[in-house]
Amino acid sequence: MDTRYQKLQKDVLRVLEPATIGDNLSRFCDYALSILVILNLVAVTLESVPELEKKFKDIFYYFEVVSVVVFTIEYLARIWSAPARRPIEKKITPLIHGGHT
């Protein structure tokens, strides 16, 4: 039986993994992260134009900060929820030394 902590880990993992049919929250997360990646590519491209970089310097900076925060939270959530992927199996395996068992 899962504890509340384990259930939360499983729920976070489910949302972060590719969406299954009917999982709207996971699908939203997939789309939102994909759009943020594309917007970052567009921002980096536009920022390389000197006139645009000069005019929108602050906007580019804050967009980058927000993006880094979002991607950091996603990364940490993936690490935290990873144990929910599969149960830890304890196996006793024989040690092999020099090709002999």
Buried (B, 14 or more C-beta within 10 A) or exposed (E): EEEEEEEBBBBBBBBBBEBEEEBEEBBEBBEEBEEBEEEBEEBEEEBEEEEBEEEBEEEBEEBBEEBEEEBEEBEEBBEEBEEBEEEEEEEEEEEEEEEEE
